[in-house]
Amino acid sequence: MPDSRDLQLLEVIQLGLPVCSRPYAEIGKQCEMSESEVIARLTQLKQNGVIKRMGVIVKHHPLGYRANAMIVWNVPDELITPLGTRISQFPFVTLCYQRPKQPEWPYNLYCMIHGKDRAVVLMQLEQLNQACGLLNFDQQVLFSRRCFKQRGAVYQRNTDLAHG
């Protein structure tokens, strides 16, 4: 069960890690913890399932990636794992995952390609379709038209955890 110092640490990391050579040391200064204590506590919180994962959020648009496409396919459920595994091995694929089909949206395999040029992204998609045998499946290519706010997980303070 997280203690008050864990909760303080969660409050600080939900704002994102500082961009510096020793982010855990910097977070430690804010929480009055050593770098090694921050790392140990985050490790324990992850092992206990309080933190599911930590990752990087890249702001693609300021870096010139303006041709961002979500590609969706309607594939048989038994092919999701082998196709998803194969698709995710391509260096230009940034995300690949499954979602359940819906009556109004029959697609279950999703991947994201971030690119600087729309034509290049479409060529990469063609490469995916050919190499993975995806040409026979219904697909949609959805290019982003605007940027949404990108942020990490938000950990709300639970008074039961803080006082329990």
The 8 nearest C-alpha neighbors of each residue, nearest first, counted from 0:
[[1, 2, 160, 47, 163, 44, 49, 5],
 [2, 0, 5, 6, 160, 3, 44, 4],
 [1, 3, 5, 4, 6, 0, 161, 160],
 [2, 4, 6, 5, 161, 7, 1, 160],
 [5, 3, 7, 6, 2, 8, 1, 30],
 [6, 4, 8, 2, 1, 7, 3, 9],
 [5, 7, 9, 3, 8, 4, 10, 2],
 [6, 8, 4, 10, 5, 9, 3, 11],
 [7, 9, 5, 11, 6, 10, 4, 12],
 [10, 8, 6, 12, 11, 7, 13, 5],
 [11, 9, 7, 8, 13, 12, 6, 154],
 [10, 12, 8, 9, 13, 14, 7, 26],
 [13, 11, 15, 14, 9, 10, 16, 8],
 [14, 12, 15, 153, 11, 10, 152, 9],
 [13, 15, 12, 11, 16, 10, 151, 153],
 [16, 14, 12, 13, 17, 151, 11, 150],
 [15, 17, 12, 22, 18, 14, 26, 23],
 [18, 16, 22, 19, 15, 25, 26, 23],
 [17, 19, 16, 22, 20, 21, 15, 25],
 [20, 18, 21, 22, 17, 25, 16, 23],
 [19, 21, 22, 18, 17, 23, 24, 25],
 [22, 20, 24, 19, 23, 25, 18, 34],
 [23, 21, 25, 17, 24, 19, 16, 26],
 [24, 22, 26, 34, 25, 21, 27, 37],
 [25, 23, 34, 27, 22, 26, 21, 28],
 [24, 26, 22, 28, 27, 23, 21, 29],
 [27, 25, 23, 29, 28, 24, 22, 30],
 [26, 28, 32, 24, 30, 33, 25, 29],
 [29, 27, 31, 25, 26, 30, 32, 24],
 [28, 30, 26, 27, 31, 25, 11, 32],
 [31, 29, 27, 32, 28, 26, 8, 7],
 [30, 32, 28, 27, 29, 33, 26, 4],
 [33, 31, 27, 30, 36, 28, 37, 34],
 [32, 34, 36, 27, 35, 37, 24, 31],
 [33, 35, 24, 37, 23, 27, 36, 38],
 [34, 36, 38, 33, 37, 39, 24, 23],
 [37, 35, 39, 33, 38, 34, 40, 32],
 [38, 36, 34, 40, 35, 39, 27, 41],
 [37, 39, 35, 41, 36, 40, 42, 34],
 [40, 38, 36, 42, 37, 41, 35, 43],
 [39, 41, 43, 37, 42, 38, 36, 44],
 [42, 40, 44, 38, 43, 39, 37, 45],
 [43, 41, 39, 45, 40, 44, 38, 46],
 [42, 44, 46, 40, 45, 41, 47, 39],
 [45, 43, 41, 47, 49, 42, 46, 50],
 [44, 46, 50, 48, 42, 43, 47, 49],
 [45, 47, 43, 48, 44, 42, 49, 50],
 [48, 46, 44, 45, 49, 43, 50, 0],
 [49, 47, 45, 50, 46, 51, 44, 43],
 [48, 50, 44, 47, 45, 51, 46, 1],
 [51, 49, 45, 48, 52, 44, 53, 47],
 [52, 50, 48, 45, 49, 53, 46, 44],
 [53, 51, 50, 54, 45, 48, 49, 152],
 [54, 52, 51, 55, 50, 151, 45, 152],
 [53, 55, 52, 56, 151, 57, 15, 16],
 [54, 56, 57, 53, 151, 15, 16, 150],
 [55, 57, 58, 54, 150, 149, 151, 59],
 [56, 58, 59, 55, 149, 62, 60, 61],
 [57, 59, 60, 61, 56, 62, 149, 64],
 [60, 58, 64, 62, 57, 61, 63, 65],
 [59, 61, 64, 63, 62, 65, 58, 146],
 [62, 60, 63, 59, 58, 64, 65, 57],
 [63, 61, 59, 60, 64, 58, 65, 115],
 [62, 64, 60, 61, 65, 115, 59, 114],
 [65, 63, 115, 114, 60, 59, 62, 66],
 [64, 66, 115, 60, 67, 63, 114, 116],
 [67, 65, 114, 117, 115, 116, 64, 113],
 [68, 66, 113, 142, 143, 114, 65, 112],
 [69, 67, 142, 141, 112, 111, 143, 70],
 [68, 70, 111, 141, 110, 140, 142, 71],
 [71, 69, 140, 110, 109, 139, 141, 68],
 [70, 72, 109, 139, 138, 108, 106, 69],
 [73, 71, 138, 108, 106, 137, 74, 107],
 [72, 74, 106, 137, 107, 136, 105, 138],
 [73, 75, 72, 136, 76, 78, 107, 108],
 [74, 76, 77, 78, 79, 73, 107, 136],
 [77, 75, 79, 78, 74, 107, 80, 73],
 [76, 78, 75, 79, 80, 81, 74, 82],
 [79, 77, 76, 75, 81, 80, 82, 74],
 [80, 78, 76, 82, 83, 77, 81, 108],
 [81, 79, 83, 82, 78, 84, 77, 76],
 [80, 82, 84, 83, 78, 79, 85, 77],
 [81, 83, 85, 79, 84, 80, 78, 86],
 [84, 82, 86, 80, 85, 81, 79, 87],
 [85, 83, 81, 87, 82, 86, 80, 88],
 [84, 86, 82, 83, 88, 87, 81, 131],
 [87, 85, 83, 88, 84, 89, 82, 127],
 [86, 88, 84, 89, 85, 95, 83, 92],
 [89, 87, 86, 85, 90, 84, 92, 91],
 [88, 90, 87, 91, 92, 86, 85, 127],
 [91, 89, 92, 88, 93, 87, 86, 112],
 [90, 92, 89, 112, 93, 113, 123, 114],
 [93, 91, 112, 90, 89, 94, 111, 87],
 [92, 94, 111, 112, 91, 113, 95, 110],
 [95, 93, 111, 110, 92, 96, 87, 112],
 [96, 94, 110, 109, 87, 83, 111, 93],
 [95, 97, 109, 108, 110, 94, 83, 98],
 [98, 96, 108, 107, 109, 99, 79, 95],
 [99, 97, 107, 100, 108, 96, 109, 106],
 [98, 100, 107, 101, 97, 106, 105, 108],
 [99, 101, 105, 107, 106, 104, 98, 102],
 [100, 102, 104, 105, 103, 99, 106, 107],
 [101, 103, 104, 105, 100, 106, 99, 107],
 [102, 104, 101, 105, 100, 106, 99, 107],
 [105, 103, 101, 102, 106, 100, 107, 73],
 [106, 104, 100, 101, 73, 102, 103, 107],
 [107, 105, 73, 72, 100, 104, 71, 108],
 [106, 108, 98, 100, 99, 97, 73, 72],
 [109, 107, 97, 72, 71, 96, 106, 98],
 [110, 108, 71, 96, 95, 70, 97, 107],
 [109, 111, 95, 94, 70, 69, 96, 71],
 [112, 110, 69, 94, 93, 68, 92, 70],
 [111, 113, 92, 68, 67, 93, 91, 114],
 [114, 112, 67, 64, 66, 68, 111, 93],
 [115, 113, 66, 64, 116, 67, 120, 112],
 [114, 116, 64, 65, 66, 63, 117, 113],
 [115, 117, 119, 66, 114, 118, 120, 65],
 [118, 116, 66, 120, 119, 121, 115, 114],
 [119, 117, 121, 120, 116, 122, 66, 123],
 [120, 118, 122, 116, 121, 117, 123, 114],
 [119, 121, 123, 117, 122, 118, 114, 124],
 [120, 122, 124, 118, 123, 119, 125, 117],
 [123, 121, 119, 125, 124, 120, 118, 126],
 [124, 122, 126, 120, 125, 121, 119, 127],
 [125, 123, 121, 127, 126, 122, 128, 120],
 [124, 126, 122, 128, 123, 127, 129, 121],
 [125, 127, 123, 129, 124, 128, 130, 122],
 [128, 126, 124, 130, 125, 129, 131, 123],
 [127, 129, 133, 125, 134, 126, 131, 132],
 [130, 128, 126, 132, 127, 131, 125, 133],
 [131, 129, 127, 128, 132, 126, 133, 125],
 [132, 130, 128, 133, 129, 127, 82, 85],
 [131, 133, 129, 128, 134, 130, 135, 127],
 [132, 134, 128, 131, 135, 136, 129, 127],
 [135, 133, 128, 136, 132, 129, 137, 131],
 [136, 134, 133, 137, 132, 128, 138, 74],
 [137, 135, 134, 133, 73, 74, 138, 72],
 [136, 138, 73, 72, 135, 139, 74, 134],
 [139, 137, 72, 71, 136, 73, 140, 70],
 [138, 140, 71, 70, 141, 72, 137, 69],
 [141, 139, 70, 69, 68, 142, 71, 138],
 [140, 142, 69, 68, 70, 139, 143, 71],
 [143, 141, 68, 67, 69, 144, 140, 66],
 [144, 142, 67, 145, 68, 141, 66, 146],
 [143, 145, 142, 146, 67, 65, 66, 141],
 [146, 144, 143, 147, 65, 142, 60, 67],
 [147, 145, 148, 144, 143, 60, 149, 59],
 [146, 148, 149, 145, 150, 143, 144, 58],
 [147, 149, 150, 146, 58, 145, 151, 56],
 [150, 148, 147, 56, 151, 58, 57, 146],
 [151, 149, 148, 152, 56, 15, 14, 153],
 [150, 152, 13, 153, 15, 149, 56, 14],
 [151, 153, 13, 154, 150, 14, 50, 53],
 [152, 154, 13, 155, 151, 10, 14, 150],
 [155, 153, 152, 9, 156, 13, 10, 6],
 [156, 154, 157, 153, 10, 9, 6, 158],
 [155, 157, 158, 154, 6, 161, 160, 10],
 [156, 158, 160, 159, 155, 161, 162, 154],
 [157, 159, 161, 160, 162, 156, 163, 155],
 [158, 160, 163, 162, 157, 161, 156, 0],
 [161, 159, 163, 157, 158, 162, 1, 0],
 [160, 162, 158, 159, 3, 163, 157, 2],
 [163, 161, 159, 160, 158, 3, 2, 157],
 [162, 160, 159, 161, 158, 2, 0, 1]]
